[in-house]
Amino acid sequence: MAKAKKKTPARKPYTPADIKSLKQHSKAKTPVSKIAKLMKRSEGSLRQKALVLGIGLGHQR
């Protein structure tokens, strides 16, 4: 029996509106867990995007 290939997860690109929202949440010091639920993205994804954008996110700034 042939092995089934693993399906790679579909990546959801960040829109300019998503980036603007992320920057606003950063300024408001919103907890990452709350942002993740609002934007329907993982905390890790948000942290990585914030790192790339050069903005602070989370409790350690």
PDB file with SEQRES, HELIX, SHEET and CRYST1 records, atoms N, CA, C and O in Angstrom:
SEQRES   1 A   61  MET ALA LYS ALA LYS LYS LYS THR PRO ALA ARG LYS PRO          
SEQRES   2 A   61  TYR THR PRO ALA ASP ILE LYS SER LEU LYS GLN HIS SER          
SEQRES   3 A   61  LYS ALA LYS THR PRO VAL SER LYS ILE ALA LYS LEU MET          
SEQRES   4 A   61  LYS ARG SER GLU GLY SER LEU ARG GLN LYS ALA LEU VAL          
SEQRES   5 A   61  LEU GLY ILE GLY LEU GLY HIS GLN ARG                          
HELIX    1 AA1 PRO A   16  ALA A   28  1                                  13    
HELIX    2 AA2 VAL A   32  MET A   39  1                                   8    
HELIX    3 AA3 GLU A   43  LEU A   53  1                                  11    
CRYST1    1.000    1.000    1.000  90.00  90.00  90.00 P 1           1          
ATOM      1  N   MET A   1       0.834  -1.173   0.000  1.00  0.00           N  
ATOM      2  CA  MET A   1       0.000   0.000   0.000  1.00  0.00           C  
ATOM      3  C   MET A   1       0.890   1.251   0.000  1.00  0.00           C  
ATOM      4  O   MET A   1       1.829   1.353   0.789  1.00  0.00           O  
ATOM      5  N   ALA A   2       0.589   2.179  -0.874  1.00  0.00           N  
ATOM      6  CA  ALA A   2       1.378   3.407  -0.985  1.00  0.00           C  
ATOM      7  C   ALA A   2       1.043   4.359   0.167  1.00  0.00           C  
ATOM      8  O   ALA A   2      -0.099   4.456   0.618  1.00  0.00           O  
ATOM      9  N   LYS A   3       2.085   5.052   0.620  1.00  0.00           N  
ATOM     10  CA  LYS A   3       1.871   6.023   1.697  1.00  0.00           C  
ATOM     11  C   LYS A   3       1.239   7.286   1.126  1.00  0.00           C  
ATOM     12  O   LYS A   3       1.599   7.742   0.041  1.00  0.00           O  
ATOM     13  N   ALA A   4       0.307   7.835   1.865  1.00  0.00           N  
ATOM     14  CA  ALA A   4      -0.337   9.084   1.446  1.00  0.00           C  
ATOM     15  C   ALA A   4       0.584  10.253   1.780  1.00  0.00           C  
ATOM     16  O   ALA A   4       1.215  10.279   2.837  1.00  0.00           O  
ATOM     17  N   LYS A   5       0.653  11.211   0.875  1.00  0.00           N  
ATOM     18  CA  LYS A   5       1.480  12.392   1.118  1.00  0.00           C  
ATOM     19  C   LYS A   5       0.812  13.287   2.139  1.00  0.00           C  
ATOM     20  O   LYS A   5      -0.412  13.416   2.166  1.00  0.00           O  
ATOM     21  N   LYS A   6       1.624  13.902   2.977  1.00  0.00           N  
ATOM     22  CA  LYS A   6       1.085  14.844   3.948  1.00  0.00           C  
ATOM     23  C   LYS A   6       0.716  16.131   3.233  1.00  0.00           C  
ATOM     24  O   LYS A   6       1.467  16.629   2.394  1.00  0.00           O  
ATOM     25  N   LYS A   7      -0.436  16.656   3.572  1.00  0.00           N  
ATOM     26  CA  LYS A   7      -0.887  17.905   2.966  1.00  0.00           C  
ATOM     27  C   LYS A   7      -0.248  19.067   3.730  1.00  0.00           C  
ATOM     28  O   LYS A   7      -0.350  19.146   4.954  1.00  0.00           O  
ATOM     29  N   THR A   8       0.409  19.964   2.998  1.00  0.00           N  
ATOM     30  CA  THR A   8       1.022  21.115   3.653  1.00  0.00           C  
ATOM     31  C   THR A   8      -0.071  22.136   3.968  1.00  0.00           C  
ATOM     32  O   THR A   8      -0.982  22.336   3.165  1.00  0.00           O  
ATOM     33  N   PRO A   9       0.016  22.777   5.126  1.00  0.00           N  
ATOM     34  CA  PRO A   9      -1.027  23.736   5.480  1.00  0.00           C  
ATOM     35  C   PRO A   9      -1.013  24.954   4.559  1.00  0.00           C  
ATOM     36  O   PRO A   9       0.045  25.457   4.181  1.00  0.00           O  
ATOM     37  N   ALA A  10      -2.196  25.408   4.214  1.00  0.00           N  
ATOM     38  CA  ALA A  10      -2.321  26.581   3.343  1.00  0.00           C  
ATOM     39  C   ALA A  10      -1.957  27.813   4.155  1.00  0.00           C  
ATOM     40  O   ALA A  10      -2.471  28.001   5.257  1.00  0.00           O  
ATOM     41  N   ARG A  11      -1.098  28.634   3.638  1.00  0.00           N  
ATOM     42  CA  ARG A  11      -0.677  29.830   4.357  1.00  0.00           C  
ATOM     43  C   ARG A  11      -1.545  31.008   3.944  1.00  0.00           C  
ATOM     44  O   ARG A  11      -1.825  31.221   2.764  1.00  0.00           O  
ATOM     45  N   LYS A  12      -1.956  31.756   4.939  1.00  0.00           N  
ATOM     46  CA  LYS A  12      -2.820  32.913   4.710  1.00  0.00           C  
ATOM     47  C   LYS A  12      -1.935  34.158   4.693  1.00  0.00           C  
ATOM     48  O   LYS A  12      -1.370  34.523   5.724  1.00  0.00           O  
ATOM     49  N   PRO A  13      -1.809  34.806   3.554  1.00  0.00           N  
ATOM     50  CA  PRO A  13      -0.930  35.981   3.487  1.00  0.00           C  
ATOM     51  C   PRO A  13      -1.475  37.152   4.307  1.00  0.00           C  
ATOM     52  O   PRO A  13      -2.684  37.288   4.494  1.00  0.00           O  
ATOM     53  N   TYR A  14      -0.564  37.989   4.786  1.00  0.00           N  
ATOM     54  CA  TYR A  14      -0.954  39.180   5.539  1.00  0.00           C  
ATOM     55  C   TYR A  14      -1.346  40.282   4.559  1.00  0.00           C  
ATOM     56  O   TYR A  14      -0.586  40.608   3.648  1.00  0.00           O  
ATOM     57  N   THR A  15      -2.519  40.845   4.746  1.00  0.00           N  
ATOM     58  CA  THR A  15      -2.976  41.957   3.920  1.00  0.00           C  
ATOM     59  C   THR A  15      -2.494  43.259   4.564  1.00  0.00           C  
ATOM     60  O   THR A  15      -2.136  43.266   5.742  1.00  0.00           O  
ATOM     61  N   PRO A  16      -2.479  44.347   3.813  1.00  0.00           N  
ATOM     62  CA  PRO A  16      -2.108  45.636   4.419  1.00  0.00           C  
ATOM     63  C   PRO A  16      -2.996  45.997   5.615  1.00  0.00           C  
ATOM     64  O   PRO A  16      -2.529  46.631   6.561  1.00  0.00           O  
ATOM     65  N   ALA A  17      -4.270  45.598   5.579  1.00  0.00           N  
ATOM     66  CA  ALA A  17      -5.189  45.853   6.690  1.00  0.00           C  
ATOM     67  C   ALA A  17      -4.766  45.049   7.930  1.00  0.00           C  
ATOM     68  O   ALA A  17      -4.868  45.539   9.055  1.00  0.00           O  
ATOM     69  N   ASP A  18      -4.289  43.809   7.715  1.00  0.00           N  
ATOM     70  CA  ASP A  18      -3.808  42.978   8.824  1.00  0.00           C  
ATOM     71  C   ASP A  18      -2.598  43.623   9.491  1.00  0.00           C  
ATOM     72  O   ASP A  18      -2.495  43.648  10.717  1.00  0.00           O  
ATOM     73  N   ILE A  19      -1.691  44.140   8.679  1.00  0.00           N  
ATOM     74  CA  ILE A  19      -0.474  44.766   9.192  1.00  0.00           C  
ATOM     75  C   ILE A  19      -0.820  46.027   9.984  1.00  0.00           C  
ATOM     76  O   ILE A  19      -0.248  46.280  11.043  1.00  0.00           O  
ATOM     77  N   LYS A  20      -1.758  46.809   9.462  1.00  0.00           N  
ATOM     78  CA  LYS A  20      -2.191  48.030  10.149  1.00  0.00           C  
ATOM     79  C   LYS A  20      -2.812  47.678  11.502  1.00  0.00           C  
ATOM     80  O   LYS A  20      -2.543  48.336  12.508  1.00  0.00           O  
ATOM     81  N   SER A  21      -3.631  46.650  11.516  1.00  0.00           N  
ATOM     82  CA  SER A  21      -4.275  46.190  12.740  1.00  0.00           C  
ATOM     83  C   SER A  21      -3.239  45.710  13.761  1.00  0.00           C  
ATOM     84  O   SER A  21      -3.348  45.999  14.953  1.00  0.00           O  
ATOM     85  N   LEU A  22      -2.241  44.979  13.281  1.00  0.00           N  
ATOM     86  CA  LEU A  22      -1.180  44.465  14.153  1.00  0.00           C  
ATOM     87  C   LEU A  22      -0.403  45.614  14.790  1.00  0.00           C  
ATOM     88  O   LEU A  22      -0.060  45.553  15.971  1.00  0.00           O  
ATOM     89  N   LYS A  23      -0.127  46.650  14.020  1.00  0.00           N  
ATOM     90  CA  LYS A  23       0.581  47.826  14.543  1.00  0.00           C  
ATOM     91  C   LYS A  23      -0.254  48.562  15.589  1.00  0.00           C  
ATOM     92  O   LYS A  23       0.280  49.041  16.589  1.00  0.00           O  
ATOM     93  N   GLN A  24      -1.563  48.651  15.357  1.00  0.00           N  
ATOM     94  CA  GLN A  24      -2.448  49.300  16.325  1.00  0.00           C  
ATOM     95  C   GLN A  24      -2.490  48.525  17.634  1.00  0.00           C  
ATOM     96  O   GLN A  24      -2.455  49.116  18.714  1.00  0.00           O  
ATOM     97  N   HIS A  25      -2.566  47.197  17.536  1.00  0.00           N  
ATOM     98  CA  HIS A  25      -2.575  46.355  18.738  1.00  0.00           C  
ATOM     99  C   HIS A  25      -1.241  46.461  19.481  1.00  0.00           C  
ATOM    100  O   HIS A  25      -1.204  46.398  20.710  1.00  0.00           O  
ATOM    101  N   SER A  26      -0.165  46.621  18.740  1.00  0.00           N  
ATOM    102  CA  SER A  26       1.149  46.764  19.349  1.00  0.00           C  
ATOM    103  C   SER A  26       1.207  48.043  20.180  1.00  0.00           C  
ATOM    104  O   SER A  26       1.701  48.036  21.307  1.00  0.00           O  
ATOM    105  N   LYS A  27       0.699  49.139  19.619  1.00  0.00           N  
ATOM    106  CA  LYS A  27       0.679  50.419  20.336  1.00  0.00           C  
ATOM    107  C   LYS A  27      -0.223  50.356  21.565  1.00  0.00           C  
ATOM    108  O   LYS A  27       0.084  50.946  22.601  1.00  0.00           O  
ATOM    109  N   ALA A  28      -1.337  49.636  21.441  1.00  0.00           N  
ATOM    110  CA  ALA A  28      -2.294  49.515  22.544  1.00  0.00           C  
ATOM    111  C   ALA A  28      -1.846  48.493  23.592  1.00  0.00           C  
ATOM    112  O   ALA A  28      -2.485  48.341  24.633  1.00  0.00           O  
ATOM    113  N   LYS A  29      -0.742  47.793  23.308  1.00  0.00           N  
ATOM    114  CA  LYS A  29      -0.190  46.749  24.186  1.00  0.00           C  
ATOM    115  C   LYS A  29      -1.217  45.653  24.488  1.00  0.00           C  
ATOM    116  O   LYS A  29      -1.340  45.194  25.624  1.00  0.00           O  
ATOM    117  N   THR A  30      -1.942  45.250  23.460  1.00  0.00           N  
ATOM    118  CA  THR A  30      -2.913  44.162  23.572  1.00  0.00           C  
ATOM    119  C   THR A  30      -2.171  42.834  23.736  1.00  0.00           C  
ATOM    120  O   THR A  30      -1.181  42.604  23.041  1.00  0.00           O  
ATOM    121  N   PRO A  31      -2.624  41.947  24.641  1.00  0.00           N  
ATOM    122  CA  PRO A  31      -1.971  40.636  24.789  1.00  0.00           C  
ATOM    123  C   PRO A  31      -2.014  39.835  23.486  1.00  0.00           C  
ATOM    124  O   PRO A  31      -2.993  39.882  22.743  1.00  0.00           O  
ATOM    125  N   VAL A  32      -0.945  39.110  23.232  1.00  0.00           N  
ATOM    126  CA  VAL A  32      -0.829  38.353  21.974  1.00  0.00           C  
ATOM    127  C   VAL A  32      -1.943  37.318  21.842  1.00  0.00           C  
ATOM    128  O   VAL A  32      -2.445  37.091  20.742  1.00  0.00           O  
ATOM    129  N   SER A  33      -2.331  36.692  22.944  1.00  0.00           N  
ATOM    130  CA  SER A  33      -3.384  35.678  22.883  1.00  0.00           C  
ATOM    131  C   SER A  33      -4.703  36.285  22.399  1.00  0.00           C  
ATOM    132  O   SER A  33      -5.453  35.642  21.664  1.00  0.00           O  
ATOM    133  N   LYS A  34      -4.979  37.510  22.806  1.00  0.00           N  
ATOM    134  CA  LYS A  34      -6.205  38.193  22.391  1.00  0.00           C  
ATOM    135  C   LYS A  34      -6.141  38.547  20.901  1.00  0.00           C  
ATOM    136  O   LYS A  34      -7.125  38.393  20.178  1.00  0.00           O  
ATOM    137  N   ILE A  35      -4.974  39.023  20.450  1.00  0.00           N  
ATOM    138  CA  ILE A  35      -4.792  39.372  19.033  1.00  0.00           C  
ATOM    139  C   ILE A  35      -4.963  38.118  18.174  1.00  0.00           C  
ATOM    140  O   ILE A  35      -5.589  38.161  17.115  1.00  0.00           O  
ATOM    141  N   ALA A  36      -4.401  37.004  18.643  1.00  0.00           N  
ATOM    142  CA  ALA A  36      -4.471  35.745  17.894  1.00  0.00           C  
ATOM    143  C   ALA A  36      -5.922  35.322  17.664  1.00  0.00           C  
ATOM    144  O   ALA A  36      -6.276  34.877  16.572  1.00  0.00           O  
ATOM    145  N   LYS A  37      -6.749  35.461  18.679  1.00  0.00           N  
ATOM    146  CA  LYS A  37      -8.161  35.093  18.532  1.00  0.00           C  
ATOM    147  C   LYS A  37      -8.884  36.043  17.588  1.00  0.00           C  
ATOM    148  O   LYS A  37      -9.703  35.612  16.777  1.00  0.00           O  
ATOM    149  N   LEU A  38      -8.582  37.341  17.692  1.00  0.00           N  
ATOM    150  CA  LEU A  38      -9.237  38.330  16.835  1.00  0.00           C  
ATOM    151  C   LEU A  38      -8.868  38.156  15.364  1.00  0.00           C  
ATOM    152  O   LEU A  38      -9.723  38.256  14.484  1.00  0.00           O  
ATOM    153  N   MET A  39      -7.576  37.892  15.106  1.00  0.00           N  
ATOM    154  CA  MET A  39      -7.090  37.789  13.729  1.00  0.00           C  
ATOM    155  C   MET A  39      -7.136  36.378  13.166  1.00  0.00           C  
ATOM    156  O   MET A  39      -6.857  36.163  11.987  1.00  0.00           O  
ATOM    157  N   LYS A  40      -7.490  35.416  14.011  1.00  0.00           N  
ATOM    158  CA  LYS A  40      -7.541  33.992  13.624  1.00  0.00           C  
ATOM    159  C   LYS A  40      -6.203  33.515  13.066  1.00  0.00           C  
ATOM    160  O   LYS A  40      -6.129  32.909  11.997  1.00  0.00           O  
ATOM    161  N   ARG A  41      -5.146  33.810  13.829  1.00  0.00           N  
ATOM    162  CA  ARG A  41      -3.795  33.369  13.488  1.00  0.00           C  
ATOM    163  C   ARG A  41      -3.130  32.856  14.755  1.00  0.00           C  
ATOM    164  O   ARG A  41      -3.570  33.158  15.864  1.00  0.00           O  
ATOM    165  N   SER A  42      -2.074  32.083  14.586  1.00  0.00           N  
ATOM    166  CA  SER A  42      -1.380  31.570  15.762  1.00  0.00           C  
ATOM    167  C   SER A  42      -0.522  32.669  16.391  1.00  0.00           C  
ATOM    168  O   SER A  42      -0.145  33.636  15.729  1.00  0.00           O  
ATOM    169  N   GLU A  43      -0.223  32.502  17.679  1.00  0.00           N  
ATOM    170  CA  GLU A  43       0.620  33.464  18.382  1.00  0.00           C  
ATOM    171  C   GLU A  43       2.003  33.520  17.747  1.00  0.00           C  
ATOM    172  O   GLU A  43       2.589  34.594  17.610  1.00  0.00           O  
ATOM    173  N   GLY A  44       2.518  32.360  17.361  1.00  0.00           N  
ATOM    174  CA  GLY A  44       3.838  32.300  16.729  1.00  0.00           C  
ATOM    175  C   GLY A  44       3.884  33.063  15.421  1.00  0.00           C  
ATOM    176  O   GLY A  44       4.863  33.749  15.127  1.00  0.00           O  
ATOM    177  N   SER A  45       2.822  32.943  14.636  1.00  0.00           N  
ATOM    178  CA  SER A  45       2.735  33.652  13.363  1.00  0.00           C  
ATOM    179  C   SER A  45       2.759  35.162  13.583  1.00  0.00           C  
ATOM    180  O   SER A  45       3.449  35.891  12.870  1.00  0.00           O  
ATOM    181  N   LEU A  46       1.997  35.623  14.578  1.00  0.00           N  
ATOM    182  CA  LEU A  46       1.942  37.051  14.878  1.00  0.00           C  
ATOM    183  C   LEU A  46       3.286  37.564  15.388  1.00  0.00           C  
ATOM    184  O   LEU A  46       3.724  38.652  15.013  1.00  0.00           O  
ATOM    185  N   ARG A  47       3.932  36.783  16.238  1.00  0.00           N  
ATOM    186  CA  ARG A  47       5.231  37.191  16.774  1.00  0.00           C  
ATOM    187  C   ARG A  47       6.282  37.286  15.666  1.00  0.00           C  
ATOM    188  O   ARG A  47       7.097  38.209  15.653  1.00  0.00           O  
ATOM    189  N   GLN A  48       6.260  36.327  14.739  1.00  0.00           N  
ATOM    190  CA  GLN A  48       7.215  36.334  13.634  1.00  0.00           C  
ATOM    191  C   GLN A  48       6.987  37.544  12.729  1.00  0.00           C  
ATOM    192  O   GLN A  48       7.940  38.187  12.289  1.00  0.00           O  
ATOM    193  N   LYS A  49       5.721  37.849  12.454  1.00  0.00           N  
ATOM    194  CA  LYS A  49       5.412  38.995  11.588  1.00  0.00           C  
ATOM    195  C   LYS A  49       5.828  40.294  12.270  1.00  0.00           C  
ATOM    196  O   LYS A  49       6.352  41.196  11.616  1.00  0.00           O  
ATOM    197  N   ALA A  50       5.602  40.397  13.573  1.00  0.00           N  
ATOM    198  CA  ALA A  50       6.000  41.585  14.326  1.00  0.00           C  
ATOM    199  C   ALA A  50       7.523  41.741  14.301  1.00  0.00           C  
ATOM    200  O   ALA A  50       8.034  42.856  14.196  1.00  0.00           O  
ATOM    201  N   LEU A  51       8.232  40.638  14.395  1.00  0.00           N  
ATOM    202  CA  LEU A  51       9.698  40.658  14.348  1.00  0.00           C  
ATOM    203  C   LEU A  51      10.174  41.179  12.992  1.00  0.00           C  
ATOM    204  O   LEU A  51      11.085  42.005  12.926  1.00  0.00           O  
ATOM    205  N   VAL A  52       9.560  40.696  11.917  1.00  0.00           N  
ATOM    206  CA  VAL A  52       9.916  41.123  10.561  1.00  0.00           C  
ATOM    207  C   VAL A  52       9.619  42.612  10.364  1.00  0.00           C  
ATOM    208  O   VAL A  52      10.392  43.333   9.733  1.00  0.00           O  
ATOM    209  N   LEU A  53       8.482  43.060  10.918  1.00  0.00           N  
ATOM    210  CA  LEU A  53       8.092  44.469  10.791  1.00  0.00           C  
ATOM    211  C   LEU A  53       8.897  45.376  11.728  1.00  0.00           C  
ATOM    212  O   LEU A  53       8.941  46.592  11.545  1.00  0.00           O  
ATOM    213  N   GLY A  54       9.522  44.770  12.719  1.00  0.00           N  
ATOM    214  CA  GLY A  54      10.321  45.551  13.663  1.00  0.00           C  
ATOM    215  C   GLY A  54       9.490  46.257  14.717  1.00  0.00           C  
ATOM    216  O   GLY A  54       9.874  47.315  15.214  1.00  0.00           O  
ATOM    217  N   ILE A  55       8.338  45.666  15.061  1.00  0.00           N  
ATOM    218  CA  ILE A  55       7.503  46.253  16.104  1.00  0.00           C  
ATOM    219  C   ILE A  55       7.464  45.326  17.317  1.00  0.00           C  
ATOM    220  O   ILE A  55       7.630  44.112  17.196  1.00  0.00           O  
ATOM    221  N   GLY A  56       7.242  45.923  18.489  1.00  0.00           N  
ATOM    222  CA  GLY A  56       7.175  45.131  19.717  1.00  0.00           C  
ATOM    223  C   GLY A  56       5.817  44.465  19.840  1.00  0.00           C  
ATOM    224  O   GLY A  56       4.792  45.034  19.465  1.00  0.00           O  
ATOM    225  N   LEU A  57       5.826  43.256  20.368  1.00  0.00           N  
ATOM    226  CA  LEU A  57       4.582  42.533  20.562  1.00  0.00           C  
ATOM    227  C   LEU A  57       4.776  41.619  21.758  1.00  0.00           C  
ATOM    228  O   LEU A  57       5.799  40.942  21.862  1.00  0.00           O  
ATOM    229  N   GLY A  58       3.823  41.593  22.645  1.00  0.00           N  
ATOM    230  CA  GLY A  58       3.924  40.707  23.793  1.00  0.00           C  
ATOM    231  C   GLY A  58       4.375  41.426  25.042  1.00  0.00           C  
ATOM    232  O   GLY A  58       4.441  42.655  25.066  1.00  0.00           O  
ATOM    233  N   HIS A  59       4.684  40.679  26.070  1.00  0.00           N  
ATOM    234  CA  HIS A  59       4.996  41.269  27.375  1.00  0.00           C  
ATOM    235  C   HIS A  59       6.452  41.692  27.523  1.00  0.00           C  
ATOM    236  O   HIS A  59       6.771  42.496  28.399  1.00  0.00           O  
ATOM    237  N   GLN A  60       7.322  41.177  26.700  1.00  0.00           N  
ATOM    238  CA  GLN A  60       8.742  41.551  26.808  1.00  0.00           C  
ATOM    239  C   GLN A  60       9.093  42.504  25.681  1.00  0.00           C  
ATOM    240  O   GLN A  60       9.279  42.094  24.535  1.00  0.00           O  
ATOM    241  N   ARG A  61       9.180  43.774  26.020  1.00  0.00           N  
ATOM    242  CA  ARG A  61       9.493  44.768  24.980  1.00  0.00           C  
ATOM    243  C   ARG A  61      10.806  45.403  25.302  1.00  0.00           C  
ATOM    244  O   ARG A  61      11.271  46.271  24.563  1.00  0.00           O  
TER     245      ARG A  61                                                      
END                                                                             
